[in-house]
Amino acid sequence: MKVNHNGTAYSILITCGIGHFLNDMIQSVIPSIYPLIKDTYGFSFAQIGIITLVFQMTSSILQPFTGYYADRRPAPYALSISMCFTLTGLLMLSGASTFLTILIAVGIIGMGSSIFHPEASRVAQMASGGKKSLAQSIFQVGGNGGNALGPLLAALIVLPFGQSSIRWFALIAILAAGILLYVASWYKERIATHTDHPEINADIRNDIPRRQVHTAMFILVALIFSKYFYLSCMSSYFTFFLMDKFSMTVQNSQLCLFAFLAASALGTVGGGLLGDKYGRKYIIWGSILGAAPFALLLPHVNCFWTIVLSVIIGLVISSAFSSIVVYATDLMPDRIGMISGVFFGLMFGLGGIGSAFFGWLADKTSIWFIFNASAYLPLFGVVAGFLPDTKKKQ
């Protein structure tokens, strides 16, 4: 395969996005079956939160290490190998009948995720041709699209036909492994010919003091905390909120979750385009803080406006992540894999902790209470104003 170092390799970016779409579509089946397994096995909300915690933490703890390894010893075929872990976990989950077996199954799926995300994010930046926010958004929107479609497929396949039908998603893992072989071939040749092209990043400052870099990283972690703690409440418990407050059916609540996640996918693309044009700092700031008024309103309105506000929140708050990852790698450009792994790991880890926490809190209080309490989290977005500008002044 002929490798073009100068331009944006859109075929690779789109293929990475498709791989991310399939990977995250599979993984989004896990929270989508919570109502099913809660009723079947009599799990509490706290146990549902622990299932999410195990999946998210398995992925988050390992991602920085796989990213660090990728920076030093790139492994082109690791992307396809990651799908083998996902395949194994899916087959185990389809037949799991105890809480422990379910935890092991989702843990194996999490291991696959820990290999896939930092390596694929690194490839996306290599293929960006300098359009790094756009490249990260194309990659990320695949994941968001998969997260949106997963609950819909679960409503159409898993809920009517039962837990055993999860095994059909194993075919998607096999398809993804095959598609990612194309990326591996390009990646292998890119590594063999040369990988460093500093002229592509000529507009990025390299004179930011180390102390300021560390402060910026701390702020980014705080923003990831606020964003993904809030999103963990939405993605894990929005269906329960709709069923509890509006007596909505499981299938209809899954469709509403699909609308929220689909809006999140669109927001990701928009955020990437705007981040390259107007600056990543301002997109991060406006995205998280901008979602706050809608989040604060959501628990207090009727069914129609609840759905409308959830779509607006998805559009706004999801526009930040690609800008956060690229902004962080701009601060430490020699450690793209590790930094991507850290932030994807934080995304999964904080999301898992948030899901477990809100599950525990829902058992102690109510579903409405956790949506009212979590609505204040996007207000943390105000701290983005203290981030330094990474672009050189013209």
N, C-alpha and C positions, 0 to 999 in steps of 0.2 A: 504494500500500500504506500502510495506517495504521500509524504507528510509536508504540508505547507506551514512553515513556522510564522509567517508574517500576518496572515489574515485570520479571521475568526472561523474555526472549523465547525460550521453549523451542523454538519451531519453527525459529528461526534457529540456535540452538545444535545442534539435532539435524541440521539440514541441513549445517552446518559439519562436524559429526562424520561425516556420510555422505560428504561431499566428502573429508575427511581419510582415511576408510576406503578409498575408491576410489583416492586418490592413493598411499597407502602400500602398498596391496595390489599395485599396479603395481610400485612401487619394490622391494618385497620379493622380486619375481621375480629380481632381479639376483643376490643371494647364493644363491638357491635353485637356480640353474642352474650353480653353480660345479663340482659333480662332473661335470656333462655336458661343459662346455667344457674342464675340466682333462683329461679323457680324450680328447676329440675333438682338441684342439690341442696336447696334451702340455705344458700350462702347469705351472710349479712353484708351490708354495705362496706363494712371494714374489710371483709374477706375479698370483696370485689376490688377494693383499693389496693390490697396486698398483691393481687394478681397483676395489676398494672404496675405496681412498684417493682416487682421482680423482673418483669419484662423490660421496663425502662431502665432500671439500675444495672441489669446485666449488660445492656447496650452501653449505657453511659460510662460505666467504670472502665470498660475495655477500649472505648473509642479513642481516647488520647494516646493510648499505648500503640494501637494499630496505626494511628496517624503518625506518631513518632517513628515507628518502624518504616512506614512508607516513605518518609522524607529521606531516610538513609539507605534503604534497600527496597526500591519500588518493585511491586509484584503485580504485573499486568493482569494475571489470571485470577487474582484474589477476588475480583468482582464476581466472576462465575462461581468460585468456590463458596462465596458468602451465601449464594442461593441454595447450595447443598445443605447448609445448616438450616435455612428456612424450610426447605422441603422436609427434612427430618422432623423438625418441630411441628409442622402442620399435620403430618401423618400421626404423630403421637397425640396431638391435641384432639384430633377427630375421634380417637378411641378412649380418651382419658375419662375416668369415672370417679376419681378422688381429687381432693384439693391439692395434695402433694404432686400427683401426676400432672395436673394442669399447670402447676408452678414450674415443674421441670420442662414441660413442653414450651411454655412461653419464654423460659430462660434460654432455651436453645435457639428459638427464633430471634431473641435479643442478641445472641452471639453473632448470628448472621448479619444483623443490622450493624453491629459494631465494626465488622470488616467492611461492609459496603459503603457506608456514608463518608468517612474521611477519605478513602481512596477515590471514590467517584467525585467528590468535591474537588480534590486535587486535580483530577483529569479535566474537570470543567474549567478550572482556572488556566490550565495549560492550553486549552483549546479556545480561550476567550479572545485572543488577538488584541488584548487591552481593554475589551468591553466586559470588565469583570463582574459588575453588578448584573448586567444583562445575562451573562453566562451563568452566574449563580442562580438567577431567577428562573432561567429555562430549566436548569437542573432541579431547583426547588419546586417549581410549579408541577413538575411530574409527580413529586411526592405528595403535594397538596391534592392534585387530581386523583391520585390513588387513594388518599385518605377519604376523599369525598365519595368515590365510587364504591369503596369497600362496604360501608354500611348499607348502601342500596342493594348490592349483591347479596349481602347477608340477609336483608329483608326478603329478597326474592328466592334465595336458595336455602340458607341455613335455617331461618326461622320456620319455614313451612316443612322442610324435610329433616330437620333435626341436626344434632351435633355431628353425626357421622358424615354428613354431606360436606364438611370442611375439607375432606380428602380431595375433592375436586379442585380445590385451589392449589393443590400440589402441581397440577398441570401448568399453572401460571408460573410457578417457580422454575419448572423445567424450561419453559419458553424464555423466561428472563435470563437464565444461565446461558442459553444459546445466543440470544441477542447480544449479550455483553461480551461474547467472544470477539465480535467486531471491534468493540472499543479496546479490548486487550491487544489486538493486533496493531492498531494505531498507536496505542500507548507504548508498546514494546519498541516500535520503530522510532518513535519520538525520543525515547530514552537512549536508543542506540546512536542516533545522529547528533543530538545535542538538545539540552533542555533550557538553558538559561538565555534569556533575551531581555537584558535590562532596559533596552530602549523602549520596550512596551510600557514600562512603569516610570517613564521619565517625568511624568507630571505629579508623581507622589513624593512628598517630603521624606527625606531621610535624616533630618536634623532635629527630630523631636526628642527632647531629653528623656533619658531612661525613666526618671521619676514620673514624668508626665505620661509616658507609655503605660506604666504600672497603674497610675490613677485611672487612665482611660479604660484599661482592662477591667478594673474593679467596677467602674460605672457600667460597662457592657454586661458584666455578670449580674448586676442589680437589675438591669433592664430585661435580661433573659429570665430572671426570677419572676418579675412582675408579669411579663408576657405569658410565660408557660405555666405559671401557677394558675392564672386566670383561664388559659386555654384548657388546662387539665380539667377544670370544673365544667367547662362547656362540653368538651368532647366525651367525657366519661359520664356526666350526669344530666346533660340537657334533655335526653330522652325521658329520664325519670321525672325531671321537672315538668315537662309537658304532660306526661301521663298523670302526675299528681295534681297539678293545678287546673288542667283543662280536661281531664279524663280522656285524653287522647289514646288511641290504640297504639300498640307497639309498632306496627307497620307505618302508621302515619307519623309517629314521632321519629322514626328512622329517616323518613323522607325529609322532615324538617332539619334533622342533623345533616343530611346530604346537602341541603340548600346552604347551610352555614359553612360547611367544608368546601363546597364549590365556590362560594364567594371568597373564601380564604385563598383558593388557588388563583382566582383572578387578581386578587390583591397582591399576591406575590409577584406576578408579571409586571403589574403597574409600578410596584415599588422598585423593581430592578431597572426599568426604563428611566424612571425619575431620578434614581440614585446616581446613575452615570451622568445625567444631565445637570442636576441641581446640587449635587453633593450628598453623600451618604449620611452625614451628621443630621441634616435637616429632615431627611426621610425618616430616620430612626426616631427623632424627636416628635415629629408630627404624627407618626403612625401609632405609637403607644399612647401618648398623651391624648391624641385625637379620638381614641376609642372610648375614653373615660366617660364622657357625658351619656353616650348610648348605653354603655354597660350599667351605669347608675340607674337609668330609666327602665331597663329590661324587666326587672322583677315586679314592676308596679303597673304594667299595662295589660291590655287584653290579649287574647290569643293571636289575632291578626298582627298587632303591632309588636308582639314578642317575636314573631317570625321575621317581620321586616327589620327590626332592630338587630336581630342575630345576623342577618345578611350584611347589614351595614358594618357591624363590628368585625365580621370576618373579612370584609373588603379592606377595612382600615388597618386593623391590628396586624394582619399578615403581611403587609407591605414592608415590614422592617427587617425580617430575618436575613434575607440575602445581603442587605446593606450592612447588617451587624457582622456577618461572617467576613465579608470582603473588607470592611473597615478594620477588623481585627487583624486580618492577614496583611493589610497595608502597613500596620504598625510593626509586624514581625514577618517580613516577606520571605525570609529564609527558612521559615517553619510552617509552610502552608498546611501540610498534612496534619501536623500536631495541633495547630490552632483550630483547623476545621474539626478535628476530632474532639478537642476540648469543648467547642461550642455546640456541636451536634450532641456530644455527651451530656452537656449541661441541659440542653433542650429535652433529651429523654429523661435524664435523672431528675431534674426539677419537676418535669411533668409527672413522673411516677410518684415522687414524694407528695406533690400537690394532690394527685388523685387519691392516694392513701389517706392524706390528712383530711380532705373534704369528705371522703367516705366515712371516716371516723366521726367527723363533725356532724354529718347528716344523721348518723345513728343516734348521736347525743341530742341533736336539735331537730332539724327538718331540712328537706330539700330546698324549700324556699329560703331558709336562713342562709345556707351556704352560697346561694346565688346573690343574695343581698350583700353578704360580707365580701365575697370575691370581687364585687363590682368596683371596689375602691383600689384594687391593685394597679390598673392602668395609670393611676395618678402618679406612680413612680416615674413615668415617662418624663417628668419635668427635669430629672437629673441629666438627661441627654444634652441639655444646653451647656453643660460643663465640658463636653468632649472637645478636644483640640481639632482644628481643621487639618486634614491629612494632605489635601491638594496644595501644590505650590501656587503662590499668588502670581498672577500674570503681570 
